[in-house]
Amino acid sequence: MVGNIWLALTNQDDRNRFEGDILVPRREFARDLSISERTTARMRLPTTYLGNTAFIARNAGMKIVTETLRRRWSKESAA
């Protein structure tokens, strides 16, 4: 059972079929945002460690990133 879930999570096409949050490697999450992995570590995103690999909850991480950008953008536009 666990092997089937792992295969589904690692297959890009199957990720969209799951509801809820998906764990993605922090390095992949950072690459998708075009930022360094060190920056994502400093952002204190919800992280889970499995087998010496850091995974980030994708939807929760994206929500935190967008809220941070929205706050910074509103501060700059108000100034």
C-alpha positions, -999 to 999 in steps of 0.1 A, spaced: 0 0 0 27 25 10 47 17 -22 16 25 -43 11 59 -26 48 67 -31 47 59 -68 16 80 -72 33 110 -54 64 107 -75 44 106 -108 37 141 -119 5 132 -137 -10 115 -107 -3 144 -83 -33 163 -96 -57 135 -87 -52 138 -50 -72 162 -29 -54 180 -1 -18 189 3 10 171 -14 46 168 0 72 179 -25 110 179 -19 121 213 -7 147 215 -35 120 209 -62 97 235 -45 125 261 -46 134 253 -82 98 258 -92 98 293 -76 133 301 -90 147 307 -55 175 289 -36 168 260 -13 184 280 15 159 308 10 130 283 14 146 270 46 147 305 60 111 312 52 100 286 78 77 268 55 59 237 69 85 210 65 86 173 70 117 152 70 116 117 55 149 98 50 171 129 53 151 147 27 131 179 35 96 179 21 73 209 20 35 208 19 30 223 -15 -4 242 -10 5 255 25 39 266 13 25 284 -17 -1 301 5 27 314 28 48 326 -1 19 344 -18 9 361 15 45 372 21 47 387 -14 13 404 -10 23 420 22 56 433 7 38 445 -24 12 464 -4 40 481 17 58 492 -14 27 506 -31 17 525 1 50 542 4 
